[in-house]
Amino acid sequence: MDTKVFTDKVKITVKAGDGGDGGSVYFLGDKDMNDLLSFRFTSKYYAGNGERGGTNQCFGKKGEDIVIKVPCGTLIRDAESGKIICDVYEDGEKVCLLKGGRGGKGNVRFTTARRHAPNFAQKGAKCEPHKLILEMKVIADVGLVGFPNVGKSTLLSKISAARPKIAGYHFTTLSPNLGVVRVYEKSFVAADIPGLIEGAAQGAGLGHDFLRHIERTRLICHVLDIAGTEGRDPLQDFETINKELKEYSEKLAALPQIVALNKCDCFGAEENVRKFRKKYGKKYPVFELAAVRGEGTEELILALMQKLETLPPAERIPAEEFEFAAADNTQYEIFVDEEGAYVVVGGLVDMLCRNVVLNNPDSMQYFQRVLKLRGVFKQLSAMGCKEGDTVIVGDVEFDYV
């Protein structure tokens, strides 16, 4: 048995680089990744910070972006709210999740007719780390479901080039196995979902850990051990699995199903096939097979392909309305220039510059009120600013009163 731990849900921390300009955080879909195991060893992903500007009005070097590869079909959620930020759905799809912090203003930007060589500058924007949950959801057209040991892995190995680990005990499949099934010039992807047991919808056994992997499927192939070789009633198995699907998701329960009665070559199968067809034969397409020998698989493949052609394609899961917390518009710093003027810079100033209209009295009242509420005047006083001293806030220059 493969002892590798299958990982399909992890929590990580990401951070864009501080300005200016800082590196951004990207996610990239990669078809060659099968799970999120690599994230168990590294959980922090930080983009590079931008460098300080040089002399002669030079801009600082931009911080390095970070590109995080994930399997196709990975949902990215905000860890705090649980909201879906994006669904990295396709191979090569590149999503910018966090933009790097913008650069600040160098000392040259504060040059005026009176101030020829300012000795201060505005710092670049700071970026905060954010916690994310990465949740992989297998992208497959057909999901093979059924109790443990009914022959799903064997069936997948017969109808595709997939070679899943197979052994004669429960829960052999500890991760979804995918296989490409080819029908002449067409093809579809089938996923062998680990065996469900009663109570799976409430998290029993492998439960929720794997039910999520059939949420994207378009068609369910329900595999039954029709001979009851495990000592269970196959009709009861069928009802139990469908009950679990419904309890987990009404959407899953509503998906079309094709039933594969496996192990028809075993003792007791014939009578159970008759019972099953009598009870469910009019509601579901039913196929008899012996997966170990490959008997009946061709007819099943054609039926799956024909049904898929009538169904809409799988869709990416839509993002929810979400924004990361905005940059801190309350922070500021105060410098004293070479001519004794008090210069206020920072996020608060950037916000005021965007919102204040200099020749509008109401806007200027708002400007004065914000400076007072944020403690700017109090800090100016503490720094020794006296009545009549010059104060500069962005493009506004005034005498302190």
Secondary structure as UniProt FT lines:
FT   STRAND          9..15
FT   STRAND          25..30
FT   TURN            31..32
FT   HELIX           37..40
FT   STRAND          44..46
FT   TURN            56..57
FT   STRAND          66..71
FT   TURN            72..73
FT   STRAND          74..78
FT   TURN            79..81
FT   STRAND          84..88
FT   TURN            91..92
FT   STRAND          94..98
FT   HELIX           107..110
FT   STRAND          130..136
FT   STRAND          142..145
FT   TURN            148..149
FT   HELIX           152..159
FT   TURN            170..171
FT   STRAND          177..183
FT   TURN            184..185
FT   STRAND          186..192
FT   TURN            198..199
FT   HELIX           200..202
FT   TURN            205..206
FT   HELIX           207..211
FT   HELIX           212..214
FT   STRAND          219..225
FT   TURN            226..227
FT   TURN            229..230
FT   HELIX           234..248
FT   HELIX           250..253
FT   STRAND          257..262
FT   TURN            264..265
FT   TURN            267..268
FT   HELIX           269..280
FT   TURN            281..283
FT   STRAND          286..288
FT   TURN            291..294
FT   HELIX           297..308
FT   TURN            309..310
FT   STRAND          333..336
FT   TURN            338..339
FT   STRAND          342..345
FT   HELIX           347..355
FT   TURN            358..359
FT   HELIX           361..373
FT   TURN            374..375
FT   HELIX           376..382
FT   TURN            383..384
FT   TURN            387..388
FT   STRAND          390..393
FT   TURN            394..395
FT   STRAND          396..399
//
